[in-house]
């Protein structure tokens, strides 16, 4: 299983980005995909999840600003990030569980300038 995260970049506060997480197999249909982020010196924190059944969940810090969605045909889960703040800066990772193992994408850097 390979996960490829992309879409990060440099954006001004208040701007937006859309991250993509493409799986090498058709697993996004049967497995939930979660987004995490990490800043230097901090632990990786959960941001959002798109569950296999279609339910979504968000960390309180991003609720109302971020939206997670899925394109089954593209084996891809997206993280739309609007109203970005400087505290959203970090490396964003996507992840899924499959056969009792957790798989991670390579991470994509998001930098929000104030």
Secondary structure, DSSP 8 states (H G I E B T S, - for coil): --EEEE--EEEETT--EEEEEEESSTTTTTS-EEEEEE-TTS--EEEEEE-TTS-EEE-TTTTTTEEEEEEGGGTEEEEEE-S--GGG-EEEEEEEEETTEEEE---EEEEEE-
